Amino acid sequence: MFFVLAFTLLIILVFLDMRKPRNFPRGPVWYPVIGSALSIAKSRKETGMLIKGVRKIADSYPKDEVIGFKVGKDKVVFALSTESLMEFFLNPDLDGRPYGPFYETRTWNLRRGILLTDGGLLKGKLSR
């Protein structure tokens, strides 16, 4: 009985892990746990560079200005046009840095550093 319950719970979790959020940009298929990392790795191996691999995948979606991936647990969005990049930069809803155990552990649960800072910067002797 426990095995059946555990297996059912596992199937439900896998299904929930593979679902894309509403209004998430189109992109390659997501697999459980690894997301779309296999398609990115395959495309990167074929082209020799990550950016060329992403461009090759993006060419599969010619009308889209934004494509979405899932790498592990992280959802990643690539802007492909100047207009979509401008929207990313100017939209306050898209501002900020990611949260997660890696980022919190790396910065001792603070938002500090060059890459992981949010908000205003402190003015000091080095900011002349």
Backbone bond lengths (Angstrom), bond angles and torsions (degrees), N, CA, C in turn:
res aa  C-N    CA-C-N  psi(-1)  N-CA   C-N-CA  omega(-1)  CA-C   N-CA-C  phi
1 M - - - 1.451 - - 1.538 111.02 -
2 F 1.337 115.30 -43.84 1.460 119.76 179.36 1.526 110.79 -62.09
3 F 1.333 116.73 -39.51 1.466 121.12 179.89 1.526 110.88 -61.36
4 V 1.312 117.43 -43.71 1.462 121.69 -180.00 1.526 110.15 -64.02
5 L 1.321 117.63 -42.53 1.458 121.93 179.38 1.536 110.53 -65.35
6 A 1.326 116.95 -44.31 1.463 120.82 179.47 1.523 110.98 -64.74
7 F 1.329 116.99 -41.20 1.468 121.08 179.24 1.528 110.66 -65.08
8 T 1.316 117.73 -41.62 1.464 121.94 178.14 1.526 110.56 -63.93
9 L 1.315 116.57 -43.03 1.457 120.27 177.44 1.527 111.21 -63.13
10 L 1.311 117.27 -40.04 1.461 121.52 178.05 1.529 110.92 -63.37
11 I 1.304 117.89 -43.08 1.465 122.20 178.82 1.535 110.12 -63.05
12 I 1.308 117.47 -41.85 1.465 121.11 178.71 1.526 110.22 -63.93
13 L 1.329 117.79 -44.33 1.467 121.11 179.12 1.518 111.84 -63.89
14 V 1.324 117.44 -39.28 1.467 121.06 177.64 1.525 109.93 -64.41
15 F 1.324 117.11 -43.62 1.458 120.93 178.33 1.526 111.25 -61.24
16 L 1.325 116.83 -44.95 1.466 120.35 179.90 1.524 111.12 -66.20
17 D 1.332 117.62 -33.06 1.463 121.78 179.65 1.525 111.70 -70.15
18 M 1.315 117.79 -26.35 1.464 121.95 -177.00 1.528 112.90 -90.65
19 R 1.317 118.26 -11.05 1.467 120.51 -179.11 1.510 111.47 -76.34
20 K 1.315 116.13 136.73 1.454 120.77 175.73 1.525 108.66 -87.36
21 P 1.331 117.30 143.06 1.469 119.48 176.40 1.525 111.11 -63.58
22 R 1.295 115.94 155.82 1.455 121.28 177.83 1.530 109.24 -60.51
23 N 1.310 116.69 139.29 1.468 124.51 -179.71 1.526 113.91 65.03
24 F 1.340 117.93 16.67 1.461 120.57 175.72 1.526 107.84 -77.65
25 P 1.334 118.32 139.81 1.470 120.20 -177.17 1.527 112.49 -61.10
26 R 1.323 114.50 152.57 1.466 119.72 178.11 1.525 109.67 -65.49
27 G 1.318 115.41 155.75 1.453 121.42 179.21 1.517 109.84 -177.71
28 P 1.329 116.91 -172.40 1.463 119.66 -178.79 1.523 112.55 -64.55
29 V 1.314 115.24 166.18 1.463 122.82 -178.90 1.526 109.71 -64.51
30 W 1.333 115.90 143.12 1.462 121.64 176.13 1.519 108.92 -98.63
31 Y 1.314 115.65 133.95 1.459 121.71 174.12 1.519 109.04 -106.90
32 P 1.330 118.03 158.18 1.468 119.56 179.89 1.530 111.10 -59.15
33 V 1.286 116.27 141.27 1.467 127.80 176.42 1.523 113.00 68.65
34 I 1.327 120.15 -50.18 1.473 121.65 -174.37 1.520 113.04 -92.38
35 G 1.305 117.89 -14.02 1.462 120.61 179.41 1.516 112.01 67.26
36 S 1.318 117.15 -130.16 1.470 121.41 -179.39 1.522 111.75 -103.30
37 A 1.329 117.37 22.13 1.467 121.69 -178.08 1.526 112.09 -63.14
38 L 1.321 118.20 -32.20 1.477 119.95 179.66 1.522 111.46 -65.20
39 S 1.315 117.87 -43.32 1.462 119.74 179.87 1.526 110.97 -67.75
40 I 1.324 117.34 -35.55 1.467 120.55 177.17 1.521 109.84 -66.63
41 A 1.330 117.50 -44.85 1.467 121.11 -179.34 1.526 111.22 -64.61
42 K 1.324 117.13 -40.93 1.469 120.72 179.22 1.528 110.52 -64.25
43 S 1.314 116.78 -45.52 1.460 120.95 -179.96 1.529 111.04 -66.38
44 R 1.316 116.74 -37.10 1.470 120.50 177.78 1.522 111.01 -65.65
45 K 1.313 116.81 -40.20 1.463 120.69 179.19 1.529 111.15 -65.43
46 E 1.335 116.73 -37.99 1.466 121.07 -179.96 1.525 112.16 -69.14
47 T 1.336 116.82 -36.76 1.461 119.96 -174.78 1.524 113.44 -97.83
48 G 1.315 117.57 -20.46 1.454 120.90 179.14 1.517 115.09 91.86
49 M 1.325 117.85 -13.59 1.467 121.53 -179.60 1.521 109.85 -140.91
50 L 1.333 116.07 146.84 1.459 120.30 -179.37 1.520 111.71 -62.85
51 I 1.327 117.42 -45.46 1.467 119.61 -177.03 1.524 111.13 -65.18
52 K 1.318 117.42 -37.08 1.464 119.87 176.71 1.526 110.89 -69.55
53 G 1.315 116.70 -33.97 1.460 120.46 176.14 1.513 112.00 -65.18
54 V 1.331 116.29 -42.68 1.473 120.44 177.55 1.523 109.65 -64.86
55 R 1.330 117.27 -40.42 1.465 121.06 178.58 1.529 109.79 -62.32
56 K 1.343 117.60 -39.98 1.459 120.65 179.01 1.523 110.54 -63.47
57 I 1.325 117.05 -42.55 1.464 120.25 177.05 1.527 109.88 -64.70
58 A 1.333 116.73 -40.85 1.472 120.95 -179.56 1.518 111.03 -63.47
59 D 1.325 117.75 -31.08 1.464 120.35 178.49 1.523 112.02 -65.23
60 S 1.339 117.19 -18.31 1.475 121.24 175.69 1.527 111.45 -72.69
61 Y 1.329 116.70 -15.24 1.460 123.12 -179.44 1.530 107.86 -124.11
62 P 1.336 118.09 71.35 1.473 121.28 -169.28 1.524 115.42 -63.64
63 K 1.310 119.37 -27.54 1.465 120.47 -176.44 1.527 112.59 -91.08
64 D 1.323 117.69 -6.80 1.457 121.07 -176.34 1.526 110.88 -89.96
65 E 1.314 115.94 137.83 1.456 121.33 175.87 1.523 111.58 -94.72
66 V 1.334 116.52 -12.13 1.458 122.79 -178.97 1.520 107.41 -138.47
67 I 1.340 117.44 136.86 1.461 120.42 174.72 1.521 108.99 -126.10
68 G 1.315 115.75 151.77 1.455 120.81 -176.27 1.514 112.16 -119.43
69 F 1.321 115.35 141.52 1.453 123.42 177.61 1.521 108.78 -127.29
70 K 1.302 114.69 164.32 1.455 120.52 168.99 1.514 106.23 -130.21
71 V 1.316 116.80 121.43 1.456 122.05 179.14 1.517 106.29 -118.14
72 G 1.328 116.25 107.54 1.460 119.97 -172.78 1.512 108.94 66.09
73 K 1.310 116.82 -123.57 1.465 121.26 177.62 1.525 112.90 -95.18
74 D 1.326 117.10 -10.08 1.464 120.97 -176.07 1.518 111.35 -87.38
75 K 1.321 115.58 134.99 1.458 121.58 173.76 1.522 107.46 -95.72
76 V 1.328 116.08 129.78 1.461 122.36 -174.96 1.516 108.38 -123.63
77 V 1.337 116.37 137.20 1.453 121.94 179.10 1.527 108.00 -122.46
78 F 1.335 116.07 131.18 1.455 122.15 177.25 1.523 108.94 -109.31
79 A 1.322 115.71 127.77 1.462 121.83 174.53 1.517 107.79 -89.33
80 L 1.328 116.95 132.02 1.464 121.17 -173.42 1.518 113.94 -110.48
81 S 1.298 118.13 -13.02 1.458 120.29 -177.74 1.521 109.94 -125.33
82 T 1.310 114.91 164.35 1.456 120.43 178.87 1.525 110.75 -62.80
83 E 1.331 116.73 -40.49 1.461 120.67 -179.30 1.522 111.26 -63.01
84 S 1.335 116.87 -43.78 1.465 119.20 -179.24 1.529 110.92 -69.35
85 L 1.328 117.83 -34.14 1.468 120.23 175.50 1.523 111.07 -64.19
86 M 1.325 116.92 -42.17 1.457 120.27 178.67 1.527 110.88 -63.05
87 E 1.320 117.00 -39.42 1.458 119.96 177.59 1.522 110.73 -64.44
88 F 1.328 117.10 -40.95 1.458 120.56 177.88 1.530 110.86 -60.08
89 F 1.326 115.93 -43.92 1.458 119.74 -176.46 1.528 112.92 -72.56
90 L 1.317 117.71 -31.62 1.462 121.01 -173.65 1.525 114.34 -97.02
91 N 1.320 118.15 -12.66 1.460 121.68 -177.59 1.532 109.89 -85.30
92 P 1.342 119.28 115.99 1.468 120.35 -178.76 1.529 113.16 -65.97
93 D 1.337 117.85 -22.13 1.461 119.95 177.60 1.524 111.99 -68.46
94 L 1.321 117.07 -21.41 1.460 121.07 -178.82 1.527 112.20 -100.31
95 D 1.316 116.21 8.64 1.455 121.15 -178.95 1.527 109.76 -84.72
96 G 1.301 116.26 150.00 1.458 120.08 174.83 1.515 112.34 115.49
97 R 1.287 114.81 173.68 1.463 122.53 -176.89 1.525 110.14 -108.88
98 P 1.326 116.36 160.05 1.470 119.24 -178.77 1.525 112.28 -70.68
99 Y 1.311 115.28 157.01 1.453 123.00 174.48 1.513 107.99 -113.50
100 G 1.284 116.47 152.25 1.448 121.30 177.10 1.518 110.47 160.61
101 P 1.328 116.82 169.55 1.464 120.26 -176.37 1.530 113.16 -60.56
102 F 1.328 117.93 -37.39 1.464 120.21 179.57 1.514 110.77 -62.58
103 Y 1.315 117.25 -48.14 1.456 121.55 -177.35 1.526 111.34 -67.63
104 E 1.331 116.40 -39.23 1.466 120.06 179.95 1.519 111.57 -69.17
105 T 1.328 117.55 -40.12 1.459 121.20 178.88 1.521 110.67 -67.12
106 R 1.311 116.30 -42.03 1.461 121.09 -177.09 1.525 112.08 -63.76
107 T 1.314 117.40 -34.81 1.463 120.60 -175.33 1.525 112.53 -112.25
108 W 1.311 118.64 18.94 1.456 123.68 179.14 1.525 111.60 53.80
109 N 1.308 114.91 42.01 1.470 123.05 176.22 1.528 113.15 65.75
110 L 1.336 116.65 23.09 1.460 121.79 176.25 1.519 108.43 -119.06
111 R 1.299 117.60 160.26 1.462 122.45 178.98 1.520 107.97 -97.99
112 R 1.314 117.27 78.07 1.452 120.44 -176.54 1.517 110.99 -129.33
113 G 1.301 115.82 168.09 1.446 121.52 176.82 1.511 111.44 106.86
114 I 1.297 115.52 177.23 1.465 121.20 -179.85 1.514 110.15 -75.81
115 L 1.317 117.26 -44.69 1.459 120.77 -175.71 1.518 113.67 -91.00
116 L 1.314 118.78 -23.96 1.459 120.74 -170.98 1.517 113.40 -113.07
117 T 1.302 118.09 24.27 1.456 120.86 -179.49 1.523 110.79 -93.19
118 D 1.294 116.02 150.47 1.464 123.56 174.00 1.513 107.73 -130.65
119 G 1.296 116.67 154.61 1.451 120.61 176.06 1.512 112.42 83.35
120 G 1.324 115.36 -164.21 1.452 121.42 -178.06 1.523 112.21 -71.74
121 L 1.302 115.16 156.63 1.450 120.63 177.62 1.518 109.72 -97.71
122 L 1.299 116.19 144.90 1.464 120.63 178.05 1.524 108.87 -76.12
123 K 1.316 115.78 140.16 1.454 120.22 176.83 1.514 108.16 -94.14
124 G 1.289 115.05 125.21 1.453 120.19 -179.80 1.512 110.66 -138.58
125 K 1.296 114.90 -163.38 1.451 120.24 -177.87 1.521 112.23 -66.15
126 L 1.329 118.18 -28.28 1.455 121.54 -176.12 1.522 113.08 -85.91
127 S 1.298 119.40 -7.67 1.469 120.92 -174.05 1.519 112.36 -100.79
128 R 1.269 118.51 41.31 1.469 121.33 -178.99 1.465 113.85 -79.60
